[in-house]
Every structure is written in C-alpha cells, then in structure tokens.
Amino acid sequence: MEKEELIAWYQVEHKDVIGRTIVDVRPLTDLEEEVVFYGEGWGAHAYVLDNDMVIIPSRDEEGNGPGASFIYTLPILRDEDDY
C-alpha cells in the first residue's frame, strides 16, 4: 500500500474521531474492562470525546491488554515531506 493510500485509509477508518475534542480521560469501568480486555484491563484508561465515543489504548490490535499512549506536540516526529 502506498503512503497516500494508507493516509486515505486512515482518514476513512477514523472519520468519527477526526476533528473531535477530548473532554475527559478516565479509568475504564468494570464493564469496559470485561468487554474490551476480558477482565484483564487493570490500569487501562479511556479518552472520552465530545460525541461520547471513547478511545481505549490497547497493546495490540487484538485487545490483549491495555496499552500506553504517546502524546506529542507536532511537528516533533514529522518529516517536512509528510502530509
């Protein structure tokens, strides 16, 4: 997949979160831990968006446990040719 195709794919896949605002960061509820991480989500957190969607970091795409969030101020890692 070419870089431009990958960027377009991400924009389609994540259209519901693009342009949204994070309004809260909180630990997962017991129910969220059970549903998302099969009860193995201790210490996991959720970013709550202004449309009540949540973003839950996972260690991998299969949800095998909570993951870390790396939060940067751009353009820290961006090449001048990107985007």
TORTOR-500297 format. One record per residue (C-alpha): x, y, z negated. Coordinates in steps of 0.05 Angstrom, whole numbers, plus 5000, padded with zeros to 4 digits. Layout:
! TORTOR-500297
<site><px>X</px><py>Y</py><pz>Z</pz></site>
...
***
This chain:
! TORTOR-500297
<site><px>5000</px><py>5000</py><pz>5000</pz></site>
<site><px>5027</px><py>5068</py><pz>5020</pz></site>
<site><px>5035</px><py>5122</py><pz>4967</pz></site>
<site><px>4979</px><py>5164</py><pz>4998</pz></site>
<site><px>4932</px><py>5104</py><pz>4998</pz></site>
<site><px>4949</px><py>5090</py><pz>4926</pz></site>
<site><px>4934</px><py>5162</py><pz>4906</pz></site>
<site><px>4868</px><py>5159</py><pz>4943</pz></site>
<site><px>4850</px><py>5093</py><pz>4910</pz></site>
<site><px>4865</px><py>5121</py><pz>4840</pz></site>
<site><px>4821</px><py>5182</py><pz>4854</pz></site>
<site><px>4763</px><py>5138</py><pz>4875</pz></site>
<site><px>4773</px><py>5089</py><pz>4817</pz></site>
<site><px>4778</px><py>5144</py><pz>4765</pz></site>
<site><px>4728</px><py>5194</py><pz>4793</pz></site>
<site><px>4686</px><py>5191</py><pz>4729</pz></site>
<site><px>4744</px><py>5217</py><pz>4687</pz></site>
<site><px>4776</px><py>5267</py><pz>4734</pz></site>
<site><px>4762</px><py>5338</py><pz>4711</pz></site>
<site><px>4732</px><py>5315</py><pz>4644</pz></site>
<site><px>4754</px><py>5342</py><pz>4577</pz></site>
<site><px>4777</px><py>5301</py><pz>4517</pz></site>
<site><px>4734</px><py>5322</py><pz>4459</pz></site>
<site><px>4757</px><py>5273</py><pz>4406</pz></site>
<site><px>4808</px><py>5219</py><pz>4391</pz></site>
<site><px>4786</px><py>5166</py><pz>4341</pz></site>
<site><px>4799</px><py>5094</py><pz>4319</pz></site>
<site><px>4757</px><py>5041</py><pz>4353</pz></site>
<site><px>4694</px><py>5019</py><pz>4319</pz></site>
<site><px>4690</px><py>4947</py><pz>4295</pz></site>
<site><px>4643</px><py>4932</py><pz>4354</pz></site>
<site><px>4691</px><py>4963</py><pz>4404</pz></site>
<site><px>4749</px><py>4923</py><pz>4376</pz></site>
<site><px>4708</px><py>4859</py><pz>4383</pz></site>
<site><px>4683</px><py>4873</py><pz>4453</pz></site>
<site><px>4747</px><py>4902</py><pz>4483</pz></site>
<site><px>4802</px><py>4864</py><pz>4445</pz></site>
<site><px>4764</px><py>4803</py><pz>4418</pz></site>
<site><px>4775</px><py>4827</py><pz>4347</pz></site>
<site><px>4850</px><py>4837</py><pz>4356</pz></site>
<site><px>4848</px><py>4912</py><pz>4365</pz></site>
<site><px>4871</px><py>4936</py><pz>4297</pz></site>
<site><px>4901</px><py>5005</py><pz>4303</pz></site>
<site><px>4872</px><py>5018</py><pz>4372</pz></site>
<site><px>4846</px><py>5087</py><pz>4389</pz></site>
<site><px>4797</px><py>5117</py><pz>4438</pz></site>
<site><px>4796</px><py>5183</py><pz>4475</pz></site>
<site><px>4725</px><py>5209</py><pz>4477</pz></site>
<site><px>4707</px><py>5251</py><pz>4538</pz></site>
<site><px>4655</px><py>5306</py><pz>4545</pz></site>
<site><px>4608</px><py>5257</py><pz>4581</pz></site>
<site><px>4612</px><py>5206</py><pz>4523</pz></site>
<site><px>4657</px><py>5159</py><pz>4563</pz></site>
<site><px>4717</px><py>5132</py><pz>4525</pz></site>
<site><px>4787</px><py>5115</py><pz>4548</pz></site>
<site><px>4818</px><py>5059</py><pz>4508</pz></site>
<site><px>4892</px><py>5046</py><pz>4520</pz></site>
<site><px>4908</px><py>4972</py><pz>4530</pz></site>
<site><px>4975</px><py>4937</py><pz>4531</pz></site>
<site><px>4957</px><py>4906</py><pz>4598</pz></site>
<site><px>4901</px><py>4904</py><pz>4650</pz></site>
<site><px>4871</px><py>4842</py><pz>4617</pz></site>
<site><px>4858</px><py>4875</py><pz>4549</pz></site>
<site><px>4906</px><py>4831</py><pz>4510</pz></site>
<site><px>4912</px><py>4882</py><pz>4455</pz></site>
<site><px>4916</px><py>4956</py><pz>4441</pz></site>
<site><px>4967</px><py>4998</py><pz>4478</pz></site>
<site><px>5005</px><py>5062</py><pz>4469</pz></site>
<site><px>4991</px><py>5128</py><pz>4503</pz></site>
<site><px>5048</px><py>5170</py><pz>4530</pz></site>
<site><px>5025</px><py>5242</py><pz>4535</pz></site>
<site><px>5069</px><py>5292</py><pz>4572</pz></site>
<site><px>5063</px><py>5363</py><pz>4596</pz></site>
<site><px>5072</px><py>5363</py><pz>4671</pz></site>
<site><px>5115</px><py>5371</py><pz>4711</pz></site>
<site><px>5162</px><py>5333</py><pz>4665</pz></site>
<site><px>5166</px><py>5270</py><pz>4708</pz></site>
<site><px>5141</px><py>5294</py><pz>4774</pz></site>
<site><px>5184</px><py>5298</py><pz>4837</pz></site>
<site><px>5174</px><py>5360</py><pz>4878</pz></site>
<site><px>5152</px><py>5315</py><pz>4936</pz></site>
<site><px>5096</px><py>5283</py><pz>4894</pz></site>
<site><px>5024</px><py>5304</py><pz>4906</pz></site>
***
